[in-house]
């Protein structure tokens, strides 16, 4: 959430953000509500002061009249406050100066590329055809049991999933390795590694709203009777871990890496990615969430992207880094960087990673603050980023490492976690 003072003083910037993020908010109405809210608060405070004076002088009659007046004022204030908050939460975060302005994902900008695209002496197949032939992906049975957009992963592919997890945890908990990656983004030397987390997969709707990741019944699985919903990413229950807390400056940055299953209805994606395991209702992710000082948040995001690139490079997967434009970026995002990995079976790059810097936008809503050494208390900055979207990474490995006989070579860095096995072949 933006600060109303910032909105007043930077109206042109906020209006541009609303326009460029394809939102519709009337700032005149919002500022008018803010003024009315402030005036009512002053009236409420004034009547409370008079009540205290009446109580001291034991003026019962005046106290009774003031009580009735206060009840009416508080009712008016509550109504205006609700309208004000309902409008404030619809104002998106402003984008960074280096964020491309564009209407949708067609106007995202490729920043850099890494890796040579693999060449084959045969026509490369898509992952679902390879997986079905090897007996490691079973979509048909999952369709009978659970419906569309579900899959059984089997055998060596399951072992590869957990090999990926072990490989990534090994990087994210290795302080020496992280220090090497941090040097290129000018992060402070007192580097902290990531604390592994297995977070809850349910979240209260009010908490999800405070995370500014709006999830509707069309997008996510909701349970109204329990006032709960299933998370769409581990960031939802990791980013809210320090809700309503004040963290001492000396303890920052805090870095977490969370492994969870995520759930999305994908109701708005009819006809898109219906083959294979690219777009599933249920999928597993390893997600990074960090809390840092405002002056370090840009470098922190660059650090997270450097980790993402290191993971992909260690797997030998070609990719491109993309600056996401205003019309495609997330509502709370100040700066969003995506990574798209090459999928030869599909003959195109597909998104596998995202890194979102939300500055103080989420922390204000969550009331997560930092106490400075001089005693000043202010909102801290938050970043979240994909460490690895497991399903899509498995897809990339299957398609990039396929052989003409239908087998799959196992990336060298994963082989130690799979007992030295070098290929996945039909049993």
C-alpha positions in Angstrom: 0.0 0.0 0.0 1.3 3.5 -0.9 1.3 6.2 1.8 -1.5 8.8 1.3 1.1 11.5 1.8 3.2 10.1 -1.0 0.0 10.0 -3.2 -0.8 13.6 -2.5 2.8 14.8 -3.1 3.4 12.7 -6.2 0.0 12.6 -7.9 1.4 12.6 -11.4 3.6 9.6 -10.7 0.8 7.7 -9.1 -1.7 8.5 -11.9 0.9 7.2 -14.4 1.3 4.0 -12.5 -2.4 3.5 -12.4 -2.7 4.0 -16.2 0.4 2.0 -17.1 -0.7 -1.0 -14.9 -4.1 -0.9 -16.5 -6.0 0.0 -13.3 -8.9 2.5 -12.8 -8.8 4.6 -9.6 -10.2 8.1 -9.2 -7.6 10.0 -7.1 -9.9 13.0 -6.6 -12.4 10.7 -4.8 -9.6 9.1 -2.8 -8.1 12.4 -1.6 -11.6 13.7 -0.8 -12.2 10.6 1.3 -8.9 11.1 3.0 -9.7 14.7 3.9 -13.2 13.7 5.2 -11.6 10.9 7.2 -9.1 13.2 8.8 -11.7 15.8 9.6 -14.0 13.2 11.3 -11.0 11.9 13.2 -10.4 15.3 14.6 -14.1 15.7 15.5 -14.0 12.3 17.3 -10.9 13.3 19.2 -12.5 16.6 20.2 -15.6 15.0 21.5 -13.6 12.5 23.5 -11.7 15.3 25.1 -14.9 17.1 26.1 -16.2 13.8 27.5 -13.1 13.5 29.7 -13.7 17.1 30.9 -17.3 16.4 31.6 -16.3 13.2 33.6 -13.8 15.2 35.7 -16.5 17.8 36.5 -19.1 15.1 37.0 -21.5 16.7 34.5 -23.7 13.7 33.9 -26.1 15.4 31.5 -23.3 16.8 29.3 -21.6 13.4 29.3 -24.7 11.7 28.1 -25.2 14.2 25.2 -21.6 13.9 24.2 -21.8 10.1 24.2 -24.7 10.2 21.7 -22.8 12.7 19.6 -19.7 10.5 19.7 -21.6 7.4 18.6 -22.9 9.2 15.5 -19.5 10.6 14.6 -17.8 7.2 15.1 -20.4 5.6 12.8 -19.7 8.2 10.1 -15.9 7.8 10.6 -16.2 4.0 10.3 -18.1 4.3 7.0 -15.7 6.8 5.5 -12.7 4.8 6.8 -13.9 1.6 5.1 -14.5 3.4 1.8 -11.0 5.0 2.1 -9.3 1.7 2.8 -11.2 0.0 0.0 -9.9 2.6 -2.5 -6.3 2.7 -1.0 -5.8 -1.1 -1.5 -6.7 -0.7 -5.2 -3.9 1.8 -5.9 -1.0 -0.2 -7.4 2.7 0.1 -6.5 4.6 2.5 -8.8 7.0 0.9 -11.2 10.8 1.5 -11.1 12.3 3.9 -13.6 13.9 1.1 -15.5 10.6 -0.8 -15.9 9.5 -0.8 -19.6 6.1 0.8 -20.2 3.9 -1.6 -22.1 0.4 -2.9 -22.3 1.1 -6.7 -22.0 3.7 -9.4 -22.1 4.4 -8.7 -25.8 6.2 -5.5 -24.7 8.5 -7.1 -22.1 12.2 -6.5 -22.9 14.9 -9.2 -23.1 17.9 -8.0 -21.0 20.4 -10.8 -21.7 20.7 -14.4 -22.8 22.8 -17.2 -21.7 23.7 -20.6 -23.2 23.7 -22.1 -26.7 20.5 -23.6 -27.9 20.9 -27.3 -28.3 21.0 -28.8 -31.7 19.6 -32.2 -32.5 20.1 -34.7 -35.3 16.4 -35.5 -35.0 13.2 -33.5 -34.4 13.0 -32.9 -30.6 9.8 -34.1 -28.9 7.8 -32.3 -26.3 8.2 -33.4 -22.7 4.8 -35.1 -22.3 5.4 -37.4 -25.2 8.8 -38.4 -23.8 7.5 -38.7 -20.3 4.6 -40.9 -21.4 6.8 -43.2 -23.4 9.2 -43.6 -20.5 6.4 -44.2 -18.0 7.4 -41.2 -15.8 4.5 -38.9 -16.5 0.9 -40.2 -16.4 -1.7 -37.6 -17.3 -4.4 -40.1 -18.4 -4.8 -41.8 -15.1 -4.7 -38.5 -13.2 -7.5 -37.2 -15.5 -9.6 -40.2 -14.5 -8.9 -39.7 -10.8 -8.6 -35.9 -10.4 -9.7 -34.3 -13.7 -7.8 -32.2 -16.2 -4.5 -30.4 -15.4 -3.3 -33.0 -12.9 -0.5 -35.6 -13.4 1.2 -38.5 -11.7 5.0 -38.2 -11.7 6.6 -41.5 -11.4 9.9 -43.4 -10.9 13.1 -41.6 -11.9 11.3 -38.3 -12.5 10.3 -38.2 -8.8 13.9 -38.9 -7.9 15.0 -36.1 -10.2 12.6 -33.7 -8.5 14.1 -34.3 -5.1 17.6 -34.2 -6.6 16.7 -30.7 -7.8 15.6 -29.7 -4.4 18.8 -31.0 -2.7 20.9 -29.2 -5.3 19.1 -25.9 -4.8 19.1 -26.2 -1.0 22.8 -26.9 -1.2 23.4 -23.6 -3.0 21.0 -21.5 -0.9 22.5 -22.6 2.4 26.1 -22.3 1.3 27.3 -19.0 2.6 30.6 -19.2 0.6 28.8 -19.8 -2.6 26.3 -17.0 -1.9 29.1 -14.6 -1.2 30.6 -15.3 -4.6 27.2 -14.5 -6.3 26.7 -11.3 -4.1 30.0 -9.7 -5.2 28.6 -8.8 -8.6 25.6 -6.9 -7.2 27.4 -4.9 -4.5 25.6 -6.4 -1.5 27.1 -5.8 2.0 29.8 -8.3 3.0 27.9 -9.6 6.1 25.9 -12.0 3.9 23.4 -14.3 5.5 22.3 -17.6 3.9 18.7 -18.7 3.5 16.7 -20.5 6.2 14.8 -23.5 4.8 11.0 -23.3 5.4 8.1 -25.7 4.8 5.2 -23.2 5.1 1.5 -23.9 5.6 -0.4 -24.3 2.3 -3.5 -22.6 3.7 -3.8 -18.9 4.4 -6.5 -16.8 6.0 -8.2 -14.6 3.4 -7.6 -11.4 5.4 -3.9 -12.2 5.5 -3.8 -12.9 1.8 -5.4 -9.5 1.2 -2.7 -7.9 3.3 -0.1 -9.6 1.0 -1.6 -7.6 -1.9 -1.8 -10.8 -4.0 -5.4 -10.7 -4.8 -6.9 -14.2 -5.3 -10.5 -14.7 -6.4 -12.6 -17.9 -6.5 -11.9 -18.0 -10.3 -8.1 -18.1 -9.7 -7.6 -20.0 -6.5 -9.2 -22.6 -4.3 -11.2 -21.0 -1.5 -13.0 -22.5 1.5 -15.5 -19.8 2.8 -16.7 -21.9 5.7 -13.2 -22.0 7.1 -12.2 -18.5 6.0 -9.2 -20.1 4.3 -7.7 -20.5 0.8 -4.9 -22.6 -0.7 -1.8 -20.7 -1.5 -0.7 -20.1 -5.1 3.0 -19.8 -4.0 5.0 -20.3 -0.8 5.6 -16.5 -0.8 2.1 -16.0 0.4 2.6 -17.7 3.8 6.3 -16.7 4.0 5.9 -13.1 3.2 3.3 -12.8 6.0 5.5 -14.5 8.6 6.6 -11.2 10.2 3.1 -9.5 10.0 2.7 -6.9 12.7 6.3 -7.2 13.8 9.1 -4.7 14.3 12.5 -6.2 13.4 15.8 -4.7 14.7 18.0 -3.3 11.9 20.9 -5.5 13.1 18.9 -8.7 12.2 18.3 -7.7 8.6 18.4 -9.0 6.0 16.2 -12.1 6.7 16.2 -14.6 3.9 14.0 -17.7 3.6 13.6 -20.4 1.0 10.3 -22.3 1.2 9.3 -25.6 -0.4 5.6 -26.2 -0.9 2.9 -27.4 -3.1 1.0 -24.6 -4.8 -2.6 -24.6 -6.1 -4.2 -22.6 -8.9 -7.6 -23.0 -10.6 -6.2 -21.6 -13.9 -9.8 -20.7 -14.8 -8.7 -17.9 -17.1 -6.4 -20.1 -19.1 -8.8 -22.2 -21.2 -7.0 -23.7 -24.2 -3.6 -22.6 -23.0 -0.9 -25.2 -22.2 -3.4 -28.1 -22.0 -0.7 -30.6 -22.9 1.8 -31.9 -20.4 2.7 -30.4 -17.0 3.4 -26.8 -17.9 0.2 -25.4 -16.4 -1.2 -27.5 -13.6 -3.7 -27.0 -10.8 -1.2 -28.5 -8.4 2.5 -28.0 -8.7 5.6 -27.8 -6.4 7.9 -24.8 -6.1 11.0 -23.6 -4.2 10.5 -20.0 -3.4 12.8 -17.3 -1.9 11.5 -14.5 0.3 13.7 -11.8 1.8 13.2 -8.8 4.1 15.9 -6.0 3.9 16.7 -2.4 4.5 15.2 0.0 1.9 18.6 1.1 0.7 19.6 -2.4 -0.2 16.4 -3.7 -1.9 17.5 -3.2 -5.5 20.8 -5.1 -4.9 18.8 -7.7 -3.1 16.6 -8.3 -6.1 19.6 -8.4 -8.4 21.2 -11.0 -5.9 18.1 -13.2 -6.2 18.2 -13.0 -10.0 21.9 -14.0 -9.8 21.0 -17.0 -7.8 18.3 -18.0 -10.3 20.8 -17.7 -13.2 23.4 -19.7 -11.3 20.9 -22.5 -10.7 20.0 -22.6 -14.4 23.6 -22.4 -15.5 24.6 -25.3 -13.2 21.9 -27.3 -14.9 23.1 -26.3 -18.4 19.8 -24.9 -19.4 19.7 -21.9 -21.9 17.6 -19.0 -20.8 16.9 -15.3 -21.3 16.4 -12.6 -18.6 13.4 -10.4 -19.2 12.4 -7.0 -17.8 8.6 -7.2 -17.3 6.6 -4.2 -18.5 4.1 -2.2 -16.5 1.0 -3.9 -18.1 2.3 -7.4 -17.3 3.9 -6.9 -13.9 2.3 -7.8 -10.6 0.0 -5.3 -8.7 2.4 -4.8 -5.7 5.6 -4.9 -7.8 8.0 -2.0 -8.1 10.3 -4.0 -10.4 9.8 -7.5 -11.9 12.4 -9.6 -13.6 11.4 -12.9 -15.2 13.6 -15.7 -16.6 12.4 -17.7 -19.5 14.1 -21.1 -20.2 14.5 -22.6 -23.6 12.1 -25.6 -24.4 13.3 -27.2 -27.6 10.3 -29.5 -27.9 8.1 -26.4 -28.0 10.7 -24.4 -29.9 10.4 -21.4 -27.6 11.4 -19.8 -24.3 8.9 -20.3 -21.5 8.8 -18.5 -18.1 10.3 -20.5 -15.3 11.3 -17.9 -12.8 10.1 -14.5 -11.5 11.7 -12.0 -9.1 9.5 -9.4 -7.6 10.7 -6.3 -5.6 7.7 -4.8 -3.8 9.6 -2.2 -1.8 7.5 -1.1 1.2 4.2 -1.8 -0.6 3.5 -5.2 1.0 5.3 -4.4 4.3 3.0 -1.4 4.9 -0.1 -3.6 4.5 1.5 -6.3 6.7 2.7 -3.7 9.2 6.2 -5.3 9.0 8.7 -2.6 10.1 12.4 -2.1 10.9 13.8 -0.3 14.0 16.8 1.7 13.0 19.9 2.1 15.2 18.8 5.7 16.0 15.4 4.4 17.1 13.4 5.4 14.0 10.8 2.8 12.9 9.8 2.5 9.3 8.5 -0.1 6.8 11.2 -2.4 5.5 11.4 -3.7 1.9 10.4 -7.1 0.7 11.5 -9.3 -2.3 10.2 -12.6 -3.5 11.6 -14.8 -6.2 11.4 -18.3 -7.6 14.3 -20.5 -6.7 12.9 -23.2 -8.9 9.5 -24.0 -10.4 10.0 -27.7 -10.2 7.5 -28.9 -12.9 8.6 -26.4 -15.5 12.3 -27.1 -14.7 11.7 -30.9 -15.1 10.1 -30.0 -18.5 13.2 -28.0 -19.5 15.5 -30.9 -18.5 13.5 -33.5 -20.3 13.3 -31.5 -23.6 16.9 -30.1 -23.5 18.5 -33.5 -22.5 16.5 -35.8 -24.7 18.1 -38.5 -26.8 17.0 -39.9 -30.2 16.1 -43.2 -28.5 13.7 -41.5 -26.2 15.9 -41.6 -23.1 16.9 -38.5 -21.0 20.4 -37.6 -19.9 20.5 -36.5 -16.3 22.4 -33.2 -15.7 25.8 -33.8 -14.2 25.1 -31.8 -11.0 22.0 -34.0 -10.2 23.7 -37.3 -10.7 25.2 -37.6 -7.2 21.7 -37.2 -5.7 20.4 -40.0 -8.0 23.0 -42.6 -7.0 25.3 -41.7 -9.9 22.6 -42.6 -12.5 23.3 -40.9 -15.8 20.2 -41.5 -17.9 16.5 -42.1 -17.5 15.5 -44.9 -19.9 12.5 -47.1 -20.5 12.5 -49.9 -18.0 
